[in-house]
Amino acid sequence: MNIVENYQENRRKFLLKSARTIGLVVLGSLTWSAYLSEVKATSLILRPPAALKEDDFLATCIKCGLCVEACPFDTLKLAKPGDNLPLGTPYFVPRDIPCYMCVDIPCVPICPTKALDEKKVKNSENVFEIRQMEMGVAVVDVKSCVAFWGIQCDACYRACPLLGEAIDIVYEKNDRTGKHAFLKPVVDSDICTGCGLCEKACITEKPAIFVLPREIALGKVGDHYIKGWDEADEQRVKDSNVELGKTKINKKGAIESLNSDMKDLLE
């Protein structure tokens, strides 16, 4: 091999190596970007019924797609590149296709790893119970819901499979006109399963009622508050002491303290 041929061969190898290096860098950047997008989006994903908590779900799901195949309404999808979701994991978008709450919940028992845990959707008699599905909870945007404008609409209420329970219509007088009434939808988060049928039925361009994961949509009161009308909650407080700093107080002590403060204010 002469000098010219040797130079050309070395140049070709150098260009190939450079191209491979650049390709790996670009691929790595794209992979990292996709990973970051997935992490950011994870908290807003709606999973199939009976899914474990997100971290446990991601650790347990093997991305087999059996739950997707079992769904008779094509509600469930497997995340693919570009979805900005954890790749290969099942999810659904209510505005596209909501969960129609099949009585036998076929997507759950077929899961081979229990990432969808059928115990979560079975009652004390070991029978599937759609009320226990808890995929999310519906939230109403009162600024864009036309019912809060005074326009009569009960599309979400009528679409709810737990009619009159998960979503109720609250009557409120229109003080401005004195002639009309507001019929406002109110969601009971204890009953709502997050199926998304209300979101699908919403008449506004962008749904004024939409489903969020329960961990995102719901607050947490804290153990130091008592539901005075709830016997179970009163018993919980009665059976436990709350430690505030170095001071332990029970329910009776807390009530006596509040009464004393009120008495001082009134005097």
N, C-alpha and C positions, 0 to 999 in steps of 0.2 A: 504494500500500500504506500503510494507516494505521499508527499507532504500535503498536497491539495486534497486528496481523498481523505487523509487522516483528519484534516481540519474540518472538512464537511461532516464527517462522521461524528466528531466531537461536538460540533455545533448542533447537529440534529439531536444528540442525546441531551445536550444542555436545554434546548427548547422544549423537549418532551418532559424533562424533569421539572422545568419551570412551570409548564402548563399544569402538570399534576399537582404541584405545590399550590398554585393559585386556585385550582379546583377544590382542593381540600380545605383551603382557607375560606372560600366562598361557601362551601357546603357546611363547614363548621359554624359560620356566622348565621346561615339560614336556620340550622338546627337549634342554635342557641336562641335566636329570635323567636322561633316557634315555641321553644320551651318556656320562654318568658311570657309569651302570649297565653299559653296554656295555664300557667300558674295564676296569671291575673284573672282569667275567665273562670277558673274552677269554682269559686264561691257562688257564682250565679247559675250554675248548671242545674237543670231539673233532671233528676235520675228516675229510673223506673220505680214502681212500687216496691216497698220493703227493702230498699237499698240501705246498706250500712252507712254509718257516718262517713263523710267524704274521704278522709285519710284511710280509714279501714277499707272502704270500697275500692279505692285505687290500688291498695296493697293486695286485695283479694281477687278482684276481677281479672280474668285471664283473656278478656277481649275476644271471646269465642263467637259472639254474635247470636247465640241460641235464643236469647230473650227477644232479640230483634225479629228473628224468624218466627217466633211463637206468637207475636202480636198480630191479631187478625185485622187490625185497622192501619197497619204501617205507621203507627205512631212513633215507635222507637227508631232511632238512627244510630249508626256507629260513627263517631267523630273521625273525619278524614283530614288530610293535610289541607290547610287553608281555613278550617273551621275555627281555629284559635281555641281549641278544646283539647283535653288530653286524648291523644290519638287512640282510636280503636275502642273507646269506652261508649256505652249506650247512654243516650239522652233523648229528650224530646222538646219540641218547641210548640207550645199550646196554640199559638196563633196560626201555625201551619196545620198541625193535626193534634188535637188534644187527646188525653187518655179517656176512653169511653167506659172505663171502670167495669170491665168484664167480671161477671160474678165469680168465675172460676180462676181469675187472675192468671192466665196461662204463662205469662212471662216469668213468673216467680219460681214455681217448682222445678222448672227445667234448668235453672242455674246450677252448674255442677260444683261450684265452690262456695255457695251460700253467700256470695256477695249481695245477692237478693235473698234475704232470710225470710222464709215463709212463716216462721214463728211470729214475725212482726205483724202479719196480716191474718192470723188465725185467732178465733175466739176461744173461750174456755172449753168449748165442745170440739175443738180441733177442726173447725169449719172456717173456710175463707170468709172474711168479713171486709167488704169494700170500705167501710167506714174507718178502717185502721190503716189505710194506704199511706197517708201522710207524705205525699210527694213534694208538697209545698203549701203555700197559703195565698189566697187571692187578696190583693190590695187595691183599694179604690183611690184613684186620683180625683179628688173632689173638684179640682179646678177645671178638669176637662170632661168630667162626667155630665152629660146633658141633663140628667135627672136632677142634679144639684142646681141647674140653671132654671128649673121649673118646667122643662120639656118632659112630657110623660114618656118614660122608657123603662121597661122592665125586662129587656132582652136577657141580661145576665141572670136575673132571678128565674126566668122561665127555663133557661138552659141548664140550670143547676140540677144534677141528678138527685140531690138531697133537697128537694123542693121545700121551701119554707123553713129549712133548718140551717144549712150552711150560709145561705144568703136570705136575709129578711128585708122587707120593704117597710121603711119607717115613714109614717105620715107626719108632715110638718106644715103648719099654716104659713101661707105667704103673707106676711104682715104688710108688705108694700102695696099689694093690690087689694087685699082683704077678700078676694074672690077665688083665688086659686090655691093650690096646695103643692108642696114638694113631696114627691114619693121617692125617698132616697134609699138606695141599696146599702145594706150594712152586712159585713161579713163576720160570721162567728168563727174565729180562728180555732176554737176547740173542735169544731165539726168539719170545717173545710178540709178537703183531702188534697187540694192543689191539682185537680184533674185538668183544669184549664178550659173546660167547656164554656165557662162564662167569658173568658178572654176571647175565645174563638167567636162567640156570639155578639160581642160588643160592636155597636154600630159606628163608633167613631173611627176616623182614619187610622189613628194610632190608638190601640185599646186603652180606655180609661180605667179598665179593671184588668189586672195582670197578675200572673203568679210568680212568686219569688220563693226561693228555698226558705224553709221555716227559720233556719239559723240567721238569715239575713232580715226577714220581715218582722220577726217577733222580738220584743224586748224581754228583759228579765227584771222582775220586781226586786228580788232579794229576800232572804229568809227572815229579815227583821220586821217585815210588814205582815199584818194579820188580816185575813178575811173574816170580819166579825160575824158574817152570816153563814160561814162554812164550818160545820162542826169538826170535820177532819183537820182543817187548818188550825182551829183552836186547840185541838188535841195535840197537834204537832208542837205548838208553842208550849203547851202545858207540860209536855213530857221532856222538854229540853230547856236548857239555860243558855242565854246568849251572853257571850263574854265581850264586853266593850272595854278595851284597855285591860285594867286589872279588876274591873267591877263586873260581877255577875248579876244579872237581873232576870227575873222570870216575868211571866205575863202579868201576874198580880202586881208586882213591883212597878212595872212599866205603866200600868193603868193608874196606880196610886200617884205616881210621879206626874203624869199628865193632868190628873184631877187637881193636884196641888198647884201646878203652874196656872191652870185655868182659874182657880180660886184667887190666886194672887193678882191676876190680871183684872178680875171682876171687882176686887176690893180697891 
